[in-house]
Amino acid sequence: MNNPLEPTAAALQQRLQTVLQPTALEVIDESSQHNGHAGANGTGFGTHFRVRITSALFVGKPPVARHRLVYDALQDFLDQGLHALAIEAKVPPAA
């Protein structure tokens, strides 16, 4: 059986969807682009991700605070081997 905290794009997406209730979300596993770099596990999967997320929970927060919310939501995955996140955190357009 797979570890539910295994860093996969689907697992990260599910967690972010639950915790941050985004209106737009894209999680991309870029691990294969980092083979041989620090934190790479040699498989090309599960260590380096890009997160593009838009959430109303980011309204009124500076970029650093938005990133902290994403890191906090994914802390379990970081503890399980997720090495790097490239985060693009945006607020929804004004209605």
N, C-alpha and C positions, 0 to 999 in steps of 0.2 A: 504494500500500500504506500502511496506517496505521502510525504510529509506535507501537511497542510500549510506549513510556513516556508516551504521550498520557494526560493525566489524565481517565479515565472511571471511573464507578462500578465497572464490570466489571473493569477493569485493576487498580484499587486493591484490590478484593475478592480477586482472584486472588493478588496479592502478599501481602496480609495473611494469607490462608489458608495460603500456602506458608511464610511466615516465622514467624508466631505461632501457628499451629495452633489456631485458636479453636474453642470449643464452640458459640459463637453469634457471628454476624457480620452486620451490616447496614451498607451504605455507601449514602448518599443524596447525590445531587448537588443542592445547594441554591443553585447559582450564579445561577439566574434570580431569586432573592430578593435578590440583591446587585448587580443592574445599576445602574451609576452610582456604585458604591462603589469604594474603592481595591482594585486587583487584579482587578477585573472586566474581562473581555476583550470585552464587547459582544455575545457570542454567547448568553449565558445558560447556558453549559455549561463544565465543566472547571476552574473556579477555586476554588469553595467547596464543601466536602464535610462531611458529618456521618458519623462512624464510631462505631457502637455495637458493642463487641467484648468478649467474655468469653474469657479464656484462662488455662490453668493456669500459663503462664509469668509471669503477674502475681502469683501467690501470694507473699506476704511482701514485696511491693514497694509503696511508697507511691504515691499517684496521680501525682506528678510523674515517677517512674521508669517507670510504666506508659505515660504519654504519650510519654516519650522513646523507648521501644521502638517505639511506633507511628510516631513521626516518623522514627526511624532506618530502619524498614522501607520508608518511603515517600520517602526522601530523593531518589531519582532523579526522582520525580514532582514534588517541590517544585522541583527544578532545571529542570524542563520547563514550569513555569507554574502548578502548583498553588499557590494563594495562601493558602488558609485551611482549617484543619481544626477542627471541633468534635468533641472526643473524649470518649466515655463508655466508659471502660475498667474492666471489672469482673473479679473473680475468680469462678470457678465456685462454686456452693453446696457446702458440705461434704457429703461422701457419708455 
